[in-house]
């Protein structure tokens, strides 16, 4: 399995769930965002480069992410999409429903 790579399955799920195909940078940013929201920790801008900050700003503009500088908050649709994308993009093994 190609963990953290833009496989056809990752692209398919992102298109279905978000309406667009995510980039590899977006894919690799999702685990960090998920960690922060699951643990109630603030975003640390020192851990992000300019491109990643731009991705966060895009998600804020799209209305799926709030507070790109403190503890991030995501809407339910984006959270579900993020979980599905992380499942197919990072989990080594999972069972289809």
Rosetta constraint file for C-alpha pairs under 8 A:
AtomPair CA 1 CA 92 HARMONIC 6.59 0.50
AtomPair CA 2 CA 7 HARMONIC 7.52 0.50
AtomPair CA 2 CA 89 HARMONIC 7.63 0.50
AtomPair CA 2 CA 90 HARMONIC 7.86 0.50
AtomPair CA 3 CA 89 HARMONIC 5.72 0.50
AtomPair CA 3 CA 90 HARMONIC 4.73 0.50
AtomPair CA 3 CA 91 HARMONIC 7.40 0.50
AtomPair CA 3 CA 92 HARMONIC 7.56 0.50
AtomPair CA 4 CA 24 HARMONIC 7.55 0.50
AtomPair CA 4 CA 27 HARMONIC 6.80 0.50
AtomPair CA 4 CA 28 HARMONIC 6.20 0.50
AtomPair CA 4 CA 89 HARMONIC 5.58 0.50
AtomPair CA 4 CA 90 HARMONIC 5.77 0.50
AtomPair CA 5 CA 24 HARMONIC 6.48 0.50
AtomPair CA 5 CA 27 HARMONIC 7.81 0.50
AtomPair CA 5 CA 89 HARMONIC 6.73 0.50
AtomPair CA 6 CA 10 HARMONIC 5.82 0.50
AtomPair CA 6 CA 11 HARMONIC 6.42 0.50
AtomPair CA 6 CA 23 HARMONIC 7.34 0.50
AtomPair CA 6 CA 24 HARMONIC 5.89 0.50
AtomPair CA 6 CA 27 HARMONIC 7.67 0.50
AtomPair CA 6 CA 89 HARMONIC 7.46 0.50
AtomPair CA 7 CA 11 HARMONIC 6.32 0.50
AtomPair CA 7 CA 89 HARMONIC 7.46 0.50
AtomPair CA 8 CA 12 HARMONIC 6.02 0.50
AtomPair CA 9 CA 13 HARMONIC 6.12 0.50
AtomPair CA 9 CA 88 HARMONIC 6.76 0.50
AtomPair CA 9 CA 89 HARMONIC 7.89 0.50
AtomPair CA 10 CA 14 HARMONIC 6.10 0.50
AtomPair CA 10 CA 85 HARMONIC 5.95 0.50
AtomPair CA 10 CA 88 HARMONIC 6.03 0.50
AtomPair CA 10 CA 89 HARMONIC 5.80 0.50
AtomPair CA 11 CA 15 HARMONIC 6.08 0.50
AtomPair CA 11 CA 21 HARMONIC 5.16 0.50
AtomPair CA 11 CA 22 HARMONIC 6.55 0.50
AtomPair CA 12 CA 16 HARMONIC 6.19 0.50
AtomPair CA 12 CA 21 HARMONIC 7.27 0.50
AtomPair CA 13 CA 17 HARMONIC 5.89 0.50
AtomPair CA 13 CA 81 HARMONIC 7.87 0.50
AtomPair CA 13 CA 84 HARMONIC 7.18 0.50
AtomPair CA 13 CA 85 HARMONIC 6.22 0.50
AtomPair CA 14 CA 18 HARMONIC 5.35 0.50
AtomPair CA 14 CA 19 HARMONIC 6.79 0.50
AtomPair CA 14 CA 20 HARMONIC 6.17 0.50
AtomPair CA 14 CA 21 HARMONIC 5.38 0.50
AtomPair CA 14 CA 22 HARMONIC 6.15 0.50
AtomPair CA 14 CA 81 HARMONIC 7.04 0.50
AtomPair CA 14 CA 85 HARMONIC 6.40 0.50
AtomPair CA 15 CA 19 HARMONIC 4.50 0.50
AtomPair CA 15 CA 20 HARMONIC 4.36 0.50
AtomPair CA 15 CA 21 HARMONIC 4.96 0.50
AtomPair CA 15 CA 22 HARMONIC 7.70 0.50
AtomPair CA 16 CA 20 HARMONIC 7.60 0.50
AtomPair CA 17 CA 77 HARMONIC 7.96 0.50
AtomPair CA 17 CA 78 HARMONIC 7.98 0.50
AtomPair CA 17 CA 81 HARMONIC 5.27 0.50
AtomPair CA 18 CA 78 HARMONIC 7.36 0.50
AtomPair CA 18 CA 81 HARMONIC 6.70 0.50
AtomPair CA 22 CA 26 HARMONIC 6.00 0.50
AtomPair CA 22 CA 27 HARMONIC 6.61 0.50
AtomPair CA 23 CA 27 HARMONIC 6.24 0.50
AtomPair CA 24 CA 28 HARMONIC 6.14 0.50
AtomPair CA 25 CA 29 HARMONIC 6.12 0.50
AtomPair CA 25 CA 52 HARMONIC 7.12 0.50
AtomPair CA 26 CA 30 HARMONIC 6.39 0.50
AtomPair CA 26 CA 52 HARMONIC 7.65 0.50
AtomPair CA 26 CA 55 HARMONIC 6.82 0.50
AtomPair CA 27 CA 31 HARMONIC 7.89 0.50
AtomPair CA 27 CA 85 HARMONIC 7.81 0.50
AtomPair CA 27 CA 86 HARMONIC 7.82 0.50
AtomPair CA 27 CA 89 HARMONIC 7.90 0.50
AtomPair CA 28 CA 32 HARMONIC 7.85 0.50
AtomPair CA 29 CA 33 HARMONIC 6.47 0.50
AtomPair CA 29 CA 52 HARMONIC 7.23 0.50
AtomPair CA 30 CA 34 HARMONIC 6.02 0.50
AtomPair CA 30 CA 82 HARMONIC 6.68 0.50
AtomPair CA 30 CA 86 HARMONIC 7.45 0.50
AtomPair CA 31 CA 35 HARMONIC 6.06 0.50
AtomPair CA 31 CA 86 HARMONIC 7.35 0.50
AtomPair CA 32 CA 36 HARMONIC 6.26 0.50
AtomPair CA 33 CA 37 HARMONIC 6.28 0.50
AtomPair CA 33 CA 72 HARMONIC 7.38 0.50
AtomPair CA 34 CA 38 HARMONIC 5.98 0.50
AtomPair CA 34 CA 82 HARMONIC 7.85 0.50
AtomPair CA 35 CA 39 HARMONIC 6.06 0.50
AtomPair CA 36 CA 40 HARMONIC 5.63 0.50
AtomPair CA 36 CA 41 HARMONIC 4.88 0.50
AtomPair CA 36 CA 42 HARMONIC 6.53 0.50
AtomPair CA 36 CA 43 HARMONIC 6.87 0.50
AtomPair CA 36 CA 71 HARMONIC 6.91 0.50
AtomPair CA 36 CA 72 HARMONIC 6.97 0.50
AtomPair CA 37 CA 41 HARMONIC 6.70 0.50
AtomPair CA 37 CA 71 HARMONIC 6.91 0.50
AtomPair CA 37 CA 72 HARMONIC 6.06 0.50
AtomPair CA 37 CA 73 HARMONIC 6.52 0.50
AtomPair CA 37 CA 74 HARMONIC 8.00 0.50
AtomPair CA 40 CA 71 HARMONIC 6.16 0.50
AtomPair CA 41 CA 70 HARMONIC 7.86 0.50
AtomPair CA 41 CA 71 HARMONIC 5.48 0.50
AtomPair CA 42 CA 69 HARMONIC 7.15 0.50
AtomPair CA 42 CA 70 HARMONIC 4.49 0.50
AtomPair CA 42 CA 71 HARMONIC 3.85 0.50
AtomPair CA 42 CA 72 HARMONIC 6.78 0.50
AtomPair CA 43 CA 68 HARMONIC 7.09 0.50
AtomPair CA 43 CA 69 HARMONIC 5.74 0.50
AtomPair CA 43 CA 70 HARMONIC 5.34 0.50
AtomPair CA 43 CA 71 HARMONIC 5.85 0.50
AtomPair CA 43 CA 72 HARMONIC 6.89 0.50
AtomPair CA 44 CA 48 HARMONIC 7.30 0.50
AtomPair CA 44 CA 69 HARMONIC 7.54 0.50
AtomPair CA 44 CA 70 HARMONIC 7.97 0.50
AtomPair CA 45 CA 49 HARMONIC 7.76 0.50
AtomPair CA 45 CA 53 HARMONIC 7.75 0.50
AtomPair CA 45 CA 69 HARMONIC 7.31 0.50
AtomPair CA 48 CA 52 HARMONIC 5.74 0.50
AtomPair CA 48 CA 53 HARMONIC 6.42 0.50
AtomPair CA 49 CA 53 HARMONIC 6.31 0.50
AtomPair CA 50 CA 54 HARMONIC 6.14 0.50
AtomPair CA 51 CA 55 HARMONIC 6.35 0.50
AtomPair CA 52 CA 56 HARMONIC 6.40 0.50
AtomPair CA 53 CA 57 HARMONIC 6.24 0.50
AtomPair CA 54 CA 58 HARMONIC 6.16 0.50
AtomPair CA 55 CA 59 HARMONIC 6.30 0.50
AtomPair CA 56 CA 60 HARMONIC 6.20 0.50
AtomPair CA 56 CA 65 HARMONIC 7.50 0.50
AtomPair CA 56 CA 68 HARMONIC 6.16 0.50
AtomPair CA 57 CA 61 HARMONIC 6.12 0.50
AtomPair CA 57 CA 68 HARMONIC 6.96 0.50
AtomPair CA 58 CA 62 HARMONIC 6.14 0.50
AtomPair CA 59 CA 63 HARMONIC 6.28 0.50
AtomPair CA 59 CA 64 HARMONIC 5.60 0.50
AtomPair CA 59 CA 65 HARMONIC 5.42 0.50
AtomPair CA 60 CA 64 HARMONIC 6.03 0.50
AtomPair CA 60 CA 65 HARMONIC 4.69 0.50
AtomPair CA 60 CA 66 HARMONIC 5.68 0.50
AtomPair CA 60 CA 67 HARMONIC 7.65 0.50
AtomPair CA 60 CA 68 HARMONIC 7.10 0.50
AtomPair CA 64 CA 74 HARMONIC 5.47 0.50
AtomPair CA 64 CA 75 HARMONIC 5.40 0.50
AtomPair CA 64 CA 77 HARMONIC 7.86 0.50
AtomPair CA 64 CA 78 HARMONIC 5.93 0.50
AtomPair CA 65 CA 72 HARMONIC 6.74 0.50
AtomPair CA 65 CA 73 HARMONIC 5.66 0.50
AtomPair CA 65 CA 74 HARMONIC 4.50 0.50
AtomPair CA 65 CA 75 HARMONIC 6.71 0.50
AtomPair CA 66 CA 72 HARMONIC 5.83 0.50
AtomPair CA 66 CA 73 HARMONIC 5.09 0.50
AtomPair CA 66 CA 74 HARMONIC 6.27 0.50
AtomPair CA 67 CA 71 HARMONIC 6.49 0.50
AtomPair CA 67 CA 72 HARMONIC 5.13 0.50
AtomPair CA 67 CA 73 HARMONIC 6.55 0.50
AtomPair CA 68 CA 72 HARMONIC 5.75 0.50
AtomPair CA 74 CA 78 HARMONIC 6.29 0.50
AtomPair CA 74 CA 79 HARMONIC 6.23 0.50
AtomPair CA 75 CA 79 HARMONIC 6.22 0.50
AtomPair CA 76 CA 80 HARMONIC 6.15 0.50
AtomPair CA 77 CA 81 HARMONIC 6.21 0.50
AtomPair CA 78 CA 82 HARMONIC 5.92 0.50
AtomPair CA 79 CA 83 HARMONIC 6.19 0.50
AtomPair CA 80 CA 84 HARMONIC 6.24 0.50
AtomPair CA 81 CA 85 HARMONIC 6.03 0.50
AtomPair CA 82 CA 86 HARMONIC 6.02 0.50
AtomPair CA 83 CA 87 HARMONIC 6.04 0.50
AtomPair CA 84 CA 88 HARMONIC 6.48 0.50
AtomPair CA 85 CA 89 HARMONIC 5.79 0.50
AtomPair CA 86 CA 90 HARMONIC 5.39 0.50
AtomPair CA 86 CA 91 HARMONIC 7.04 0.50
AtomPair CA 87 CA 91 HARMONIC 5.17 0.50
AtomPair CA 87 CA 94 HARMONIC 7.72 0.50
